[in-house]
């Protein structure tokens, strides 16, 4: 953050030089016979100072953007979690491993929903525990921001997925409709 502030301060100094003008800053203190530069040279100096100020402003803005992409904010984690909850509810799901629950599904959905908001390797999803009935809670965290997602599963009315059996018949794997809500804070 100090580098970003320094870049903007340097830009401010160059902008002051460009606006005030090199003549007033330096040559006014010297006598006129001291070989002052021409008006063209002073104009080129002002244009160069404006250019340098613009370059430092650009560098400061670029550094700020890079710093922002390197970390998640609380609102970005919340938004990505809400988008993940919506995407999980869109299609029926197969029941997951009882120990893991929907952890990997939630983590993949949050990473996809939060693309471009922060580094995906900072996202962590942990099962916080089983709630009442068929509900589960998951702690979603990234860069110190934490969101709690509550997932409720209901057997889907669409039936299930048909799979062939060894004896020549077919069976089905049950699918579940998920309802998920996200709220700020720990579970």
Buried (B, 14 or more C-beta within 10 A) or exposed (E): EEEBEEBBEBBEEBBEBBEEBBBEEBBEEEEEEEEBBEEEEBEEBBEBBBEBBBBBBEBBBEBBEEEEEEBBBBEBBBBBBBBBBEBBBEEBBEBBEEEEBBBEBBBBBBBEBBEEBBBBEBBBBEBBEEEEEBBBBBBBBBBEBBBBBBBBBEBBEEEBEEEEEEEEEEEEEEBBBBBBBBEEEEB
